[in-house]
Each structure stands twice: as C-alpha cells, then as structure tokens.
Amino acid sequence: MNKIFFDKISLSNLSGSLNKEILLAGENGCFCSTSIVGCNTRKYHGLFIYPQKNFGYENYLLLSQFGETVEQQDSAFHLDVRKYAGGYFEPKGHKYLEKLEFIPYPCWTYRVGGVQLKKEIVLHKKKNTLVVKYTLLEAHSPTTLRISPLLAFRNVNTLTRKNSSANQQTQNLKTGIKTCMYDGFTNLYIECASEFSFASNPFWYNSVEYSQEIERGYDAHEDLFTPGEFITKLEKGKSVYFTVGVEQSKDKGENIFKEAAKFYLPADGQDNCLRNAASDFIIRKNEKTEIIAGYPWFGSWGRDTFISLPGLTLSVGKPEICLEVLRSMIASQKGAMFPNVGEAYNSVDAPLWFVWAVQKYAYHIKDVKGVWKEFGSSVKKVLDGFCSGEIYGIRVLENGLVYAGEEGRALTWMDAVVNGKPVTQRAGCPVEINALWYNAMMFAIESATAANDKKFVPQWKTRAEEFPQIFKEKFWNKEKSYLADVVDYSHTDWSFRPNQIIAVSVPYMPVSEKIAQIVVNEVRRTLRTTRGLRTLSPVDENFEGVYEGNQAVRDEAYHQGTVWVWLLGHYAEAYLKVYGDAGKNHVKHLYEEFGDALTELCIGSIAEIYDGNPPHKARGAISQAWSVAELLRIREMLAQD
C-alpha cells in the first residue's frame, strides 16, 4: 500500500467522494469526521464533536463546518460544500480541489484563479483541540480568507432547527471568539493565531441535507447557525492557524499543530494506518481508560472492549494501556457480569471475553502468576457466578455446559432485536460461549497452579477434564463435519455460522486437532470472504447478502449473512493452529487484502461490517475497534516465529 492520495478527478466525482470519510479522534472521546471533500453527509459529521459532562458525557456536535471563502481582486471563491433539501449543492467548493493526501492527517490543495491554497486538519489527542491550518502556496495579488463557523450544539443522534432559544451572541476575545448556544453546554472557543477581525452577522442556514441519513431511513435535514465570520489576510508562503476547543488556547496554534502531528505515524503503509486507527479507540475520562467500540455512533461497550483490547494494545506494543483498561473494567464488575451497553449487564460472553483478554495479557508479559494475583479474584467471580446462575438464565447445567437464554433477550454478540424480538436469540448452549467457558476454566487452573492457589485448583480440575468429551457429544456431528451453533434441551441448531471457529481459536480448545482441522476447512470453504466471515452460510434459506434499508431491515440482516471483520482474527488464529507455518501464506493474503479497504469508507481505518454478497461493500460504523484490532492481531501472528 502506497501513500493515500486522491486526485482532482476522484474528488470532483461526488457520487464516489461523498461516500469516503475522514476521522480524527482525541483521548477524551471528541472527534472530527466528514467526507473527503468536506461535505457532511451524516448527522454524526462535524468538525468538532465533544462529550458533554452535563449530559451524561454523550457526544454533542458543537461545530459542524467552516464556511470558507477566498477573496482576490473583488472575486470570491467558496471552498466549502453543503447539500440542501431538494438535492442541490451550494457552495460547490469541491470543483476547486486539486488533490487530497494523508500525511497522515488530511491535507487538501485548492486552486482558485491565481490562488493555490493548502488546508490541513489535525486533532491534538491529549489537548482535545482541533487545528485547521491554511497555507497560501501561490497568489498573484492580495488575498483574503473568510471563515464562517457553522454551529449546531446538539446531540449527535438528533438534528437541530432554527429556534428562538439559541443564544446568538458571542464574546469577542483577543484571539478569537467564545460562544455557547444553549445553557448547560461547554463553551466553544474558536481562535485565530494571525491578525484578524470578526464581523458579527447572525444567520441560519436552513435545510442542510445529509444523504447518508436518507439512505438509512432517518430524518436528514437540519438548520445550522453562524454568528459571523473571521476575516484575515493571507501571505504567500505563510500559514494561518485556527484552533477549536472547549478551553481557551494556552499556546500558539502553530505549536499545537506541531505537537498534534507527532501523535501520528506516516500513512504510508497498511501497518501504520492500522496503528494510527487503533489509537482513536483509546479513551481516558473520569480517571478511567476505556475503549470506544466504533465511530461515529458507538460508545464504550464491555463485549467490544474485551474482544478488541489485545489487538489495540498488546499487538502494538502497549501492554500498559491494556492493564489500564482491565483495571478500569473490573471496577464496574458486578458478580460475574460486566456492563455491555451503558449500564446493561446483559451480555453472557463479555465476562468470558474478559478472561480471554486477561489471558492474552498474561501471556504477552509472560507472568501468569502475577496476573492471577491481580485478576484472579475477578476471574473467580466469573466462574462462580456462572455456576450459581445469576441473571438472564445464565447457568452451568448438570452436564457442565453453559446455558443462556431468556425470552425476548439476545445475550450473545448476535444481539439484533426487531420489534422487541431477537433476530438470532440463540437461547440454549451457544458453541462459542462454551468454548470460551472451557478456555476460562483451563486458564484459571493454569494461573492458580502457577500462583500456588491450592484451594482453587481441585475445585475445577475434574470439571475441566470432563468438559471436552461432553462438548464433542453435544456439538459435533461427524456426518455434517461442523459444530452445531446452539444446543438446547430438545433441539440442536445446525445453522452453519462462524461462532464455531472460536472453539478452535481459543488457547485451550475443547475439540481435538482432527475436528479443529475439519472445522477450519469448512469455515474457509463456506464463510470466508475477502472482508471477513459471513455470519450465515449463503445456502441457508435465511441468508441475507446485502445490509441496507431502514433500521429494521438492516437488523434483520445484521447476523444473517453480513460479513464481520473481527471474526477473521479468530479464523486466522485457528488456521495457524491447524497448519502452522504452512498456513502463513494464506493468513498473510487475508491481511494484505485489506489494503484496499483502508480507502473504501473511512480513510485509514476499517468498517464494522460488509455485505455478505460480492463486492462486499463496507457498511455500518465507518471505523470499528474490533475490526482494526483483529487485523493488528493477524499482523502480530504473522510476525511470530
């Protein structure tokens, strides 16, 4: 993969460029996202989105866009792009774009008349300050830049309308302006490091349209407010810096820009792009270190945190961050359970993925004994809680299998619900839950033995030793040559799904090497695609190969054929277990196929899901933690001897 670059032709073709997006994220959850031509196509798009303390730390869009105008010899050229109701664009600044390159932050070059202007955007990860840098490369006469901030001050999940409640006043500062449209919000500071004037001119831009929201079946029109415009002179060869944040800048925009740029690796290869993307998901707030599941709409979710944690931290050589996250998460553990979405303790697999993440951390730092001393009590809570049967029908049956199921609830990762009914409820004994359960028991025994925890080991050793035979009897069918997806008291679900691959990928497999090889081969033949594993066999009558439409239609397809990237990490791990070094070429090919994916949707990152049918179009969240994480884990697997 070479340096990421878009030329004038590809940028001016809005049918393509509007479907490619950029993302910059800071450590407290603030972020910047828009299309590669600067036209917002989602309600989640904006130059500055910031979590609001007074509103439960939910994400709020403060600054939507900069209206940008270059003036020269009494001619005005508008560089920004907006779409309005009725499908028309005004302004049409994309027609002035010459190129966009990532270095690794986005850098646009415009040519308007005799002016060539470069614009660069960075987000300082620690200071949570956005910096927009304008550099005049060429000009044959005096040139002026006008910047109009378009404000929203609303939750990213909603849209705003022109209203009389909005505070249209701004406070002028020596360095810029301070504004706050509604009570309870943080102030927004927009500052200019050069000599400028600010002309007050309150104005509402009505019926701005977001095309992606229309496609997804949502309300797609809103009104944006500007308090006025900054006016500054441009000098050839010199730069003007605008900073955006919730506190007044204590340093020059130029210095903040230089500091911010140091957080990024050059975007000149797949490895570096993924490492840059990984840092976007690490969030520090309220003295906790968390992982954002995905952008632009996900929060910190338990299941996603544990699944993505090793890839985002250990695979990039940052075990200290892995430890921070584990410590933060056990602070919210209740019995066996961890919070999944918000305050909901309703995920049967999150606790088991927690044990897996602890296991990966222990193996990475080569200190099973020390890790057990710190996290052993939390692991014991998981094991004991499953045995006692705490909530949602989660319990260990007499035969040793883990059962999970309650009417109307989807407790595994396949948790889509339509009209109050789970699409794939999977009530019973799911295959990956039981594989993770066996792995958790075995790791606990290994760690407790190393730590000389003599009381714990005898309680679990016999149970663990008997489990593989029980697992084989219930899940394996020699004639079918694959593992059942769910086993219930009187019914076995033989839907061919990717969950079975986890029975081979976990460090302690509950299946024999022979069965493992058969499972890997069948998954490769039936479910593997260039973008991950399908969630259902394409020959199944319930298979849905395209993920589009309104939310209900999309949710019906979410786990019924849609391709998920994160499963590919476990497929690769299982494949290398079965084939060893002989399987590395295949796994390397899987990794390299994602080079093109880095420019398909979110530039430099990987989407949440892809269509089950070719050409496997990117869908869902534009940048997903466990998608990036599992590719980084694959990269790490390939680097091992």
PyMOL commands that set and color helices and strands:
alter all, ss='L'
color gray80, all
select helices_A, chain A and resi 8-12+14-17+53-55+93-96+211-215+253-261+270-279+302-316+319-330+350-365+368-388+431-450+456-475+498-505+513-526+551-557+566-599+625-639
alter helices_A, ss='H'
color red, helices_A
select strands_A, chain A and resi 5-7+21-25+31-35+46-52+58-72+75-78+81-84+88-92+97-102+106-112+115-124+129-138+143-155+170-172+176-179+188-192+197-209+221-234+239-245+282-285+288-291+294-295+395-396+402-403+417-418+421-422+429-430+476-477+482-483+486-487+492-493+528-529+532-534+563-564+609-610+618-619+623-624
alter strands_A, ss='S'
color yellow, strands_A
deselect
rebuild
show_as cartoon
